[in-house]
Amino acid sequence: MLDTVRLYVDATVAVALMTTFGIVAGFVAAAMTGNHMHIVLAAGAAFALTGVALTVRLWRMTRRPAPPAPAV
């Protein structure tokens, strides 16, 4: 049961990070341009790229290392 709770906590933290980066990117785009489409695109791109980075990080953490080569 604790593994399930940890999974939900980790997922919540990941979504919170993705949302934070998306919001920051949206504010930066709003400060640089007044175009609403650029704001939405920047926020969406930051959200998606953060998700990709976290997924790749998780994938690399869960890969098993290769067994050591036999001694000759």
C-alpha positions as CSV (number, residue, x, y, z in Angstrom):
1,M,0.0,0.0,0.0
2,L,2.8,2.4,0.8
3,D,4.2,1.8,-2.7
4,T,0.9,2.9,-4.2
5,V,0.9,6.1,-2.1
6,R,4.5,6.8,-3.1
7,L,3.5,6.4,-6.7
8,Y,0.7,8.9,-6.4
9,V,2.9,11.4,-4.5
10,D,5.6,11.1,-7.1
11,A,3.1,11.6,-9.9
12,T,1.7,14.7,-8.1
13,V,5.1,16.2,-7.7
14,A,5.9,15.6,-11.4
15,V,2.6,17.2,-12.6
16,A,3.3,20.1,-10.2
17,L,6.8,20.6,-11.7
18,M,5.4,20.4,-15.2
19,T,2.7,22.9,-14.4
20,T,5.1,25.3,-12.7
21,F,7.5,25.3,-15.7
22,G,4.5,25.8,-18.0
23,I,3.2,28.8,-16.0
24,V,6.7,30.4,-15.8
25,A,7.1,30.0,-19.5
26,G,3.7,31.5,-20.1
27,F,4.6,34.6,-18.0
28,V,7.9,35.0,-19.8
29,A,6.1,34.8,-23.2
30,A,3.5,37.3,-21.9
31,A,6.3,39.7,-20.9
32,M,8.0,39.3,-24.2
33,T,5.0,39.4,-26.5
34,G,1.4,40.3,-26.1
35,N,0.2,37.6,-28.4
36,H,-2.0,35.1,-26.7
37,M,-1.1,32.3,-29.1
38,H,2.6,32.6,-28.2
39,I,1.7,32.4,-24.5
40,V,-0.3,29.2,-25.0
41,L,2.4,27.7,-27.2
42,A,5.2,28.5,-24.8
43,A,3.3,27.2,-21.8
44,G,2.3,24.0,-23.6
45,A,5.8,23.4,-25.0
46,A,7.3,23.9,-21.5
47,F,4.8,21.5,-20.0
48,A,5.4,18.9,-22.6
49,L,9.2,19.2,-22.6
50,T,9.3,18.9,-18.8
51,G,7.1,15.7,-19.1
52,V,9.5,14.3,-21.7
53,A,12.5,15.1,-19.6
54,L,11.0,13.5,-16.5
55,T,9.9,10.4,-18.5
56,V,13.4,9.9,-19.9
57,R,14.9,10.3,-16.4
58,L,12.5,7.7,-15.1
59,W,13.2,5.4,-18.0
60,R,17.0,5.7,-17.4
61,M,16.6,5.1,-13.7
62,T,14.6,1.9,-14.2
63,R,16.9,0.3,-16.7
64,R,18.9,-2.6,-15.4
65,P,22.7,-2.4,-15.8
66,A,24.4,-5.0,-18.0
67,P,25.9,-7.9,-16.2
68,P,29.7,-7.7,-15.8
69,A,31.8,-9.4,-18.4
70,P,33.2,-12.8,-17.4
71,A,36.8,-12.9,-16.3
72,V,39.1,-14.4,-18.8
